[in-house]
Amino acid sequence: MIERPTDSLPKSKVNKASLNKTKQLFAYIQPYRWYFFAGMLCLIFSSTTVMAFPKSIGLLVDASLGKASGMIHQRSQVAILLFVIILLQSIFSFSRVWFFTQVNERALANIRRDLYNKMICLPIPYFEEKRVGELNSRITNDVAALQDTLSITLAEFFRQTATLAIGIGLLFYRSVHLTLVMLMSFPVIIVLAIFFGRFIRNNSKKTQDALAEANIVVNETFQGVNIVKAYTNELFESKRFDFGVTKSMNLGLKGGIYRGAFISFIIFALFGSFIFVLWQGSGLVELNTITKGVQGITLGALIEFLMYTIFIGGSLAGMSDTYTRLLKAVGASERIVDILNSEQETDTKAFTYTKLNGSIEFQDVNFCYPTRSDVQVLKDMNFNIKPGEKIALVGPSGAGKSTIVQLLLKFYAINSGKILIDGKNITNLSVKELRSNMAIVPQEVMLFGGTIKENILYGKLEATDEELLNAAKKANAWEFISKFPDGLNTIVGERGIKLSGGQRQRIAIARAILKDPAILLLDEATSALDAESEKLVQAALDTLMEGRTTIIIAHRLSTIRNVDKILVMNQGKIVEEGNHQALSVVEDGLYNHLLKLQYQLN
């Protein structure tokens, strides 16, 4: 049995807090307020001309029967008036849509920009708590839920409300008796509309959540497609995806029943009221006099009344859908605003680069990962590195080696102690200033899906072609790049899948060389390579390490024989310190033990 994914989309309730968050998004309309006001003006004119249409139809009928009075009482005059009304309605409708589209598209584009800029600047722990599929859903599904809402849907809600209020007023003016007959059905319709609307709304949320779960499976399996295929788990993943899709389908079918029942009820109620009003009105047309306190009406007035009734019924039916869309947008906007209000660690603004010397010192550093606060990873960690010195971190898995690199990059905040770079506490250094002086070459190189040139330039976006070529040669990468038909413009594919492991590593080294960092971080940079690739990559790394403070995380101890100092770690502490020659002769030492294990394996 396939277990249901536990991470679903957050559910939102419409309350004062969520409405206050929604109001924040209206700030995005502010720069385009004149477009919005022009659209509202066109909407008012459009609604006014629409409300004049039933009156004109009634005049036309009475004029054809010779019962019209006033300035416009001939059929030709009324017909011309109708064409003018239709023309004005067309112009106002087009203008309304154009103005609101200007507001909507520009505001949504700004929301998407700000949302992505905020996400990309959030700290690493945030991304550890969220799945990629959920973050994608924020930018796509939640912003899509706002489509038209900030301007068109909201304006449409105002229009329907105005139509309802004005229409009822006109109906009372035309015939109090028929209006009261027509309004008798309103309370029942409204109560049942609210009842059905709640069911439809809840079902829609559950459907979206199920779809989000299915999309998370898609993201995870496509990102790790090699693992899926290596373990022949296509069927397993297919079942996981089928679980979400089937659940969404069943909820959609259930929602279809609710919507169908609701629409059928609305049709029956509205047309039933219409027929009843028509029956009552036909009796008044026959009277056309005041009988028993009830005033008779002309046939044109009855048709006018019935058309106003249709307009009001349409507005009432439309308000339910519009209200549902507004509520959906409130939930989406709440999730968007939560991200926009999150505390970020960096920003997307340009900054002035300041070169550091590269001295590093850890003073009594203690650290636990935020998601594993019960496990202390580093315990009273103390060591120092001089500028340009090369040190290696070795030890069993889980000793805390990679954690040191992550703390240097300020991916996490330490629990206690100090980390000093050039004698300055890194908590007082800006994240950009710190990271701009560092470059990392990881074991599993992450390349973007563009060209080799774009991936190398990621180290220094403004680099010249000469600097780029020089970095590629120093990294021993030009040898294979020059053999590709497209050279530096060769597409590497998703995550660099078209290149070998050694080629990806050398591109990552070229990227680091181009950055020219003060501090270099090598995280198992050669452990996954064959002997020939390792030789080429190691030669490139030797070039890269020249004159830089370097921290090497290594399991393959043969690659760190020539470093200045080796720090041997175990259970979050440094248990041995020295160079290769000194540590290898310590009979009961951990480094000596690890060295013997590797010799036995070899």
N, C-alpha and C positions, 0 to 999 in steps of 0.2 A: 504493500500500500504506500502510495506517495504522500509524504507529509506536506501539509499546507505551509507555504512560506509565511513566516510570522510577521514580516515587516510590511505592513500595509500603509496606504496613504493616511495621513492624519485626517481625522474627521472634525469638522467645524460646526459649532452651534451658533445660530444667529442671536446675538445678544448685544448689549451696549458696548462691550469691549471689542467684539468683532466689527461692529459698525464704525467705531472710532478708528480701527485699523483701516477699514475700507476708505474712510474719508481722507487718509493720507495719500491715497492714489489719485485723488482729484487734484492734487498739486501738479500732476503731469498734464492736466488740461489747462492750467493757468497760462502757459506761454501761447496757447492757441485760443484764448477766451473769446477773441473777436470773431473767430470762425464759429465758435459755439453759440455766441449770442446771435450771429447772423442766421445760423441754422434754426435756433429757437424762434426767431422772428418769422422765418419762412414757414416753420411748423404752425405757428399761430395763424398766419394768413391761410395756409393750406387747410387747417381745421375749420376756419371761418367760411371759406368757399365751399367746403364739403357740406357744412350745415345749411348752406343756402340752396343746395341742390334739391332736397325734398320739397322745400317751399316753392321752388320754380316748377317742379313736376306737378304739384298741386294746382298752381296757377294755370299751367298748360291744360290740365283736365277741365278746370272750371271755365277757362277761356273757350275751349272747344264746345262746351255746353251753354255758352253765353251767360255764365253766372259770375264771371270775373269782374272785379271793380278796381278802381285806383288808376295810377298813371300807366301801368303796364297791364293791359287787359285784352290785348289781341294775341292770337296764336303766334303770328310772325314775330311780334315783340318778345314774347316769352321764349320762343325758340332761339332767337339771337342771344337773349340773356343766358340761356343754358349753354350755348357754345362759348360765350365769354367766360362763364364759370368753369367749364371744362378746360379751356385754355389756361386760365389763371391757375387752376389746380395743377395742371401739368408742369407749368413753370415753377411754381412754389415747391412741388414735390421733388423735381430734379435738383433745384437749388438746395433744398433741405438735405437731400442725400449727399450732395457734393460737399457741402460745408461740414456735415458731421463726419464724413469719410476723412476729410483733412484732419480733423481733430483726432479721430479714432486711430488712424494708421500712424500718425506722428507720435501720439502719446504712447501707443503700444510699442513702437520702435524704441522709444526712450526707456520704457519699463524693461524691455528685453536687454538693452545695453546695461542698465544699472544693475539688473539682477545677475547677469553674467559677470560683470565687473566686481560685484560684491562676492559672488561665489568663488571666483578665482583668487580672491584675497582673503578668504577665510582660513583659519588655522587647520593644520593636519588633523587634530582630533575630531573636527567636525566631519571630515570626509571618512573617518574611520567609523563614525556612528551612522552615516547615511550610505545607502546603496546608490550606485551610479544610475540605475533605472529610476529611482525616486528623484534624484537631482535633475535628470532629463525631463521628468514629468513636470517639475516646477516651471521650467523654461518653456515647455511645449504645451502640455495639457492645461496648466493653470492660467498661463497667459492667454491661451486660446479661449478659455472660459470667459475671459474679459472682453473677447472680441465683440465689438459693437456696444458693450455694456456701458462704458464710460461716457458714451455720447448717444448713440442711436436708441438702445433699449431704454435708457433712462428717459430720453426725450419722448419715446413712444409711450412710456408709462404715463407721463404728464399729458400727452395728447389724448390717450384713452380716458384718463380721469376727467379732462376738460370736456371731452365729447359727452361723457356720461352726465356730468353736471349740467352743461348747457342744454343737452338734449332733453333731459327730464324737465328743465325749466320751460323749454319751448312746448313740451307735451302738455304741461299744466296750463300754459297759456292757451293752447288750442282746445283742449277738452279735459276738464278736471275729472269727469266721470270715467272716461276711457283710461286716463293715466292711473287712477287708483286701481282700476281693474288690472292693468298691466303690471303694476308694482306689487300686487299681491303675491306673485310668484317669485319675486326677488329674494326674500329671506331664505326660502327653501333652496334656491339655486346657490346662493352665496355660502350657506352652511355646508352643503354637500360638496361644493367646489373646494372649500378649505379642507374638508375631510379627505377627499380624493387627492388633493394636492400634497398633503402630508405623506400619504402612502407612495405616491409617485416620486416625490423628492427623496425619501429614504431609500427607495429601490434604486433610483438613479445613482446615489452615492455608493451603494453596495456594488453596483455594476462597474462603476469607475474604479473602485478599489480592486475588484477582481481582475480587471484589465491591466491595472498597474502591476499586479503580482505576476501576470503573464509576461508583461514587458520586462520585468526584472529578470525573469528566466532567460528571455531572449538576449538581454545585455550580457548576462553572466556566461551563457554558453558560447556566444559569438566571440567574446573576449578570450575565453579559454578553450577555443575550438580544438586546439591541438591535444589538450588533455582529454577532452570528451572523446575524440577519435582514437587516441592512444589506448584508452581503457574501454573502447567499444560501448560507450554508454549513451549512444544516440537514442535508444529506446527509453532509457531512464529519463533523459531530458525531455523527450517527446511526451512522456506521461506527465512530467511536471508542468509542461506548457499546456497540455490538454486539460489538466485539472483547472487551471485558471480560466482557459477559454470556455470550458464546459460550464463552469460556475457562472461566468459572465453571460453565457448564452441563456442559461436557465433563469437568471435574474432578469435578462432582457425579455424573455418570453412572459415571465410573470408581470413585468412592467407593461408589456403590451396588453395584457388583460385589463390592468388598471386603467391604462390610457383609453382603451377601447370602450370600457364601461363608462368612463368619464365623458368621452366624446358623445357616446350614445345618449347619455343622460342630458347633456347640454342641448343636443339636437332636439330631443323629445320635449324638454322643458321650454326651450325658446320657441320652437315652432308650435307647440301646444298653446303657449301664451299668445302667439301671433294669431292662431286660428280663433282663439276665444275672443281676442280683441276685435278681429275682423267680423266675427259674428255679432258682437255687441255694437260695433260701429255701423254695420249695415242697417241695424234697426234705427239708429239715430239719423242716418241719411234719409230713411223713409219718412221720419218725423219732420226733420229740417225745421222744427219749431220747438218752443219750450213747452215740454209736457212733464208734469209732476216734478218740476224743478230741474229737469235735465234738458240741457240745450241741444237742439239738433245741429247737424253739420252738413256741409256740402260734400259731394263725392270727392272733389279735389282736396278738401280739408282732410277727409278720411285717408286718402292715399298719402298725403303729406304726413299724417300721424303714423301710418303704418311704416313708412320709410324711416322716419325718426326712430321708431321702435326697432327696426332692423339694425340701424346704425348703433343704437344703444346696446342691443343684444350682441352685435359683433364686438363692440368695445368691451363688454362684460366678459365674453368668452376669451378675447385676446388678453385681457388683464391677468387671467390665471396663468397663461403661458409666460407672459412678460414678468409677472411676479416670481415665477419659478426660476426664470433665467437670472433675475436680479439676486435671488437667494443663492443660486449656484455661484454667481460672481462674488458674492460676499465671502463664501467659504474659500474660494480660490484666492481672492485678494488678501484674506487673512494670512494664508500660508506664504504668499509673496512678501507681505509686509514683515512677517516674522524673520524672513531671510534678510530683507533690506535693513532691518533694525539690529541684526546680529553684529557682534563686535568682531572687526576684522584685524588681521595682523599686519597687513600691508595695504597699499593703494596702487592705483594704476598711473599715478602722476610720475613725470620725469624727475630724476634726482641727480645731484652732483656726486660723481664717483671720487672716493678718497682711498688711496692705496694704503693698506696696513703693512706692518713689518712681518707679522706672522708669529709672534711669540704666544704660547698658549699655557694656561695654568688652571688646573682644577684644585679647588680648596674645599675639602670636607663636603663633597657633593653627594647628596642623597636623592634618589629618584625612584618613583613608582609611576607606571603608565596610568593615565586617567581611567582607562577601562579596566585596569587590574590593580586597583589601589591596595589590595591585600598582599601583593607580591612586591617586595623591595628589590629592584633591579640593580641599583648601584648603592654601595654602603660606604660612607666616609671616603670617597674617592679622592686621592691626592696624587698629582704628578705635574711636571712642567716640561715644556718643549721650547727650545730656543729657536729664533728665526732661522729658517733654512735647514733645520734639523729633520732627519728622517727617522720616524719611529714606527714600530710594528706592534699591533695588538693581536695576541694569540691566546688561545684557550678553548675549552670545550664549548659547544653550542649552549646558548643561554647564559653565558658568563657576563654579558653586557657590552660586548665589543661594538656592535652596530648602534647601541643606545648612545654611546659616547659621540659618534658621528652625528646622530640625530639631534643631540643636545647642542653640539657646536653650531648646527644650522638653525637653532632655535625653533625646531619643529615642536618642541615641548618646553614647558617651564619646569625648572628643577624645584624640588620640594624644600631643600635647604642647601647652604653652602654658596660658593661663588665659582663662576667660570670667568676667567680674565683673558682678554686678548689685547696684547700690547699694554698690559697693565690696567685696562679698562674693563669694568664689569659689563658683560654682554647685555645685561638687562638695560643698560644705559645707552647701548648702541642700537641704532635703527636696524630693523630686519634687512632692509635693502642694502645699507652700508655693509653689514656683516656678510650677507650672502653674495654680494657682488665681488667680494674678495676670496670666495671659495669656489672650487669646482670639484665635482664628484664623478668618478668613473665606477659605476656599480657592476656587480656580477651579471645581472640581467639588464642589458642596455635597452633603454626605451627610445626608439626612434619614431618620429612622426611620419605619416604616410606620404609626405611629399618627396622632394628630390634630395640627393646626397648633399648638394650645395646648401639647401635650406636647413638641413639638419646640422651641418657644420657651423653655419652662420648663427645658429641659435646661441652659440657661445658669445658672439659679438655681432649684433645685428648690423652695425654700421661699418663692418670690416671691408677693406678693399679686396679686389680680386687677387692682388699680389699677396696680401696677408692670408687669404683663404688658401691659395695654392701652397704657400710656405708651410702652413699648419698641416695640410694634407700630406706633404712630403715628410715632415718631421714625425708624423704619426705612422709612417710606413703604409699610408693608405693610398697614396697616389699610384702606387704600383698596380693595384687592381682597379682603381677608378679609371685610369687611362685606357684600360682594356675594354671598358664598356663602350658600346657605340655612341651613347649619349653623354659619356663622361660624367661630369659633375651634375648634369641634368637628368641622370638616371633616377627613375622612380623606385623608391625602396620598398613600397607596399606597406600595408597595415602593420605597424609595430616593427618594420624592417624585415618582414618575412622573406623578402626576395634575396636577402644577403645572408652569408654564413655568420656563425657566431664570432669568428675572428675578425671578419670585415666590419661587423657592427661595433665591436670593441674598438677598432682602430678609428672608426668615424667618431666614436665618443671621445677618444683621446685627442683627435684633431679638434673637436669642439672645445675641449678643455684647454688645449694649447692656445687656441685663438682667444680664449677668455683671458689668458695670462693672469691666473689667480695668485694671491699671496700664500694661500693655504690649499693644499691638494688632498683630497680624500679618496682613497682607493679601497673599495669594498669588494674583496674577492675578485679582483679584476681579471685574473687569468685562470681561475680554478675550473672553469667549464670548457677550456680549450684543449685541443690536441697539441702534441709536442711542437709541431711546426708552427702552428698559429701562435702558441705561447711564446716561442722564441721571437717572432716578429712583434708581438704585442709588448713583450717585456723590453725589447730594444726601444720601442716607442715610449714606454713608460719611463725608462731611464732618461730619455731626452726631456720628457715632461717634468720630471722631478728636479731637474737641475735648478739650483738656487731657490727652491720653494720649500716651505714647511710642509712636510708630508706625513700623513697618518695612513698606514697600510693595515687593513684587516686581512689576515691571511690564515688559511688552513694548510696550504702547501708551503711548508717551512723552507723549502729549497729556494724560494723566491725572495727571502728576507735575510739572507746571510750577510749582506753588505750594508744593512741599515745601521744607523748610529746607535739605536737603543731599541730593545725589545721589552714590552710590558706584557707579562704573563698574567692573565686574569682567570679567576675562578669564583663563581657565586657572587659576582658584583664587587670583588676586591682585587687589587693588584697583589699577587702572592710572590712574584719574582720580577727582577728588573736587571737588565744588563745586555751585553751584545751576544751574538751567536756563540762565539768561542767560549765566553765565560759561562753561559747558561748550559751549554751542552755537556759540560764536565761535572755538573752538579748531580751526583749519583741518584739522590732521591727526589730530585726536582721535577716539577710538572712539565717544564719544557723538555727536559731530557726524556721523560716518559713519552710525550707526544712525538718526539723525534724518532724514538725506537719503534713506535707503532707505525709510523710512515715508512720506515725502512723495511719493516716486516711485510707491509702491504705491497711495497714495490718489489 
